[in-house]
Structures are given as structure tokens and as C-alpha cells.
Amino acid sequence: MRLPQWAGALAVKAALFITVMCCALAAMLGALVHVSVTHQTVGEARDLALSRLADATEAYEAGDPLLPGAGLDPEELPGPLRDLALSGRRGTMVADHRGRPTMWAAGPADGGRALAVAVDYSQQARTIDGLDRAIVWSSALAIGGTLLVGAFAVTRVTRRLHATARVARRISAGDLDARVHDRRAGDPGRPQDEVGAVAAALDSMAGSLQGKLLAEQRFTADVAHELRTPLTGLHAAAELLPPGRPTELVRDRVAALRTLTEDLLEISRLDTGRERLELDSEELGALARRVVRASGTDTEVRVVRDARVETDRRRLERVLGNLVANGHRHGRAPVVLTVDGPVVTVRDHGDGYPGYLVAHGPQRFRTEGGARGHGLGLTIALGQAEVLGARLDFGNAPDGGALATLTLPRTAPPRTAPPRGAHPDHG
């Protein structure tokens, strides 16, 4: 049996705990008061009944008329008490007599008869009933008041916990400027509690993480910028070399370095989260064909259902171009690009994406199985998709092959892209 989702909330658990403890305490105190008062009331009524029975016994033995309420073998005398009197002992018992609670006292008399006295017990019964009602009402009021006070106190704690959780989720989504700023944790003159300690630790962690990421981004951008100038000169020098195999190798490596440098610059720009979109209306089918022609690859384009979207053409071409290039470089033919409304998929028929990529997304400078490349193509594709407001998912087809699915937004994204979900390993 599974409990509902709300049953796991701290406030619900605290309310249940407070309610159970209050009910248990109220029941225990109510039982103690009830037993004590009942014992005292019944004892006083019993003493009065036995005293009148003693007076009636003296009057009976002296031959005097019996007092009012006393009699020999009255019909209303309870059976158990009659049997006790006939056995030669005296006793008392509460029973209804003429519709009213009565305290009976009975003892033995001459001739195997029972002498009994009836004392009105109505006032004592009403006192005990009133006490029980007072106990129930006071317990209910006490439980309600305790619940209100407890709910207020617990809600204050849970609100702070929820605020801390919201900030943690914002940080996880890439908003490294998010902070809890818990007032209790920020006031050294106030006593600190565990929630404040958690909030302060989260703020400290976010500040440290932000500093390290900014330092990494600055380092990446600085390295790429510094490499640009010497690589430009190296490229010009390579063009002056005489034809031959060594020259081809040098030019190929220089081109690879220039591509890597441009990729690093693009990633550093994406990391800043300040990219601006140039929106225009585009037919996805025609755009997909242009991307395939520009790639120079033998990629099949299937248009199941064409769609017109408001997007940044250059960035979308960059995403699809990187996905197509990755399919040919790391997968096997045929590579198929499919347009189905606002959803575009790129699939190859190779070994599929590695497990880490499907689970955590592309990671910079990580490739497996001796694959060529720097692991930046899919990272850039994911970053540009986030700028477009689209969702890019990586998976493997059931019958084999890597499958990348790009889902474009139904409405045009804002022209200024939101901050990206920066992560030290992810794009």
C-alpha cells in the first residue's frame, strides 16, 4: 500500500505527530481526572448509603418504623446485591430506580431477608457526566490550540526549507546568482538553527561554484582568443609551403586547431548566457535540406509533416549540422534527418550513443572507443538548442543507432536567451 504524495510532507508528519501526542496526553489526563473524581463521588455516595443502612438496621432491630427509602426485600433491589445480602454480607450498588440513578445499600435481616436502603444518585451522576463533557471539550480545545501553534511553528520552518530547495533547484538549472539569504543565518545576534546552517552552506557552495565556473569560462575564452592570432599566422605560413604530403598534414592539423579554437570561442559565448536571437520565419523542411547540402554528406531527408517556426536560422542550422556531422563521424550510414512538425530527429545506424551521454548529456573533450574529435560538437548543439528555447534529447533507437531529437518551441523564444544551465562538465 502506497501513501499519497502529500503524506510525505514534513508539515503533515508534524501535524500527525502533534495530534497523536495531544490525543494521547488528553486521554491520559482525562482518564486520571475521571477516575479520581468518580472514585471520590462514588465513595461519598457509598458512605452515605451505608450510614443510612446502619440507621435502618438499628431501627429494624429496635422495632421502630423504617426510615424513608428503606425497606425489607424491595422488589427494585438489584439481584446481585440481594444475593449478597442473603449470604450475610453488606454491600452497595448503583442501579436505575424509577428512571433515576440510585445508590443501593443492602444487608442481612432476620428470617433470611434483605434490608435495603435507596439513596438518590442523580446529582452525583450529573456531576460525573458534566465532568466528562468538560474533559472532552477542554481536550478538543487544547488539541486545536496546540495544532494551530504547532502548525504555525512548523510552517515557518517548512517555508524556509522550501525556499532553500527552490534556490537549490535554480542553481541546478544554471542560475548561479540565486541565493537563499536566510534572515536568521544572516543575523549573527540571533540563535542559529539547522535550517539557517543549511541555507548558509548552500549560499557558500553556490558562491564557490560560481567563482570556479566563471574562472573556467574566462580561462577558456582567454585561451581561445590567445590562440587565434598565432593560428592565423600559422595558417598563412602553411599556405606558402610547397605542395606535398607533409604540407597537407600541416594544413590539416592547422585547420583542426582553428576549428577547435572557434568551437571554444563559441562555447565561451554560450556560457555567458548573453546570446541574442535573430528571429525569422523558417520552413523546417527547406532548412533541413540546406543543412544537408552544406554538409556535403549523403544524408537522407524525410519530411513527414512540414512546419513553419519562428527561430534563429543560423543557430538552428548549426545544431542540425553538428548532429548530422556527428552521425557520419561516429555512426554508420544511412544517416536520416526527419522533420515531423516542430520535431526534428537525426538518426544513424551505428553503435549508438555511449551510456554516459544518454544519461548525463554530452561532456566536453570526452569521447570513447578511440573516436576522433574533441567532443565539442554535441556540446555546442545542446548549448545552441537551449538558446533557441528548444529541447535536445539524446537516445538510442530500439533497433540500433544513435537518435537525437530536437523539439522546437511552439512559440517564439525571447530575443535575449536565458542563462544556460552551466555545468563544469556539461555543455
Disulfide bonds with the S-S distance in Angstrom:
none
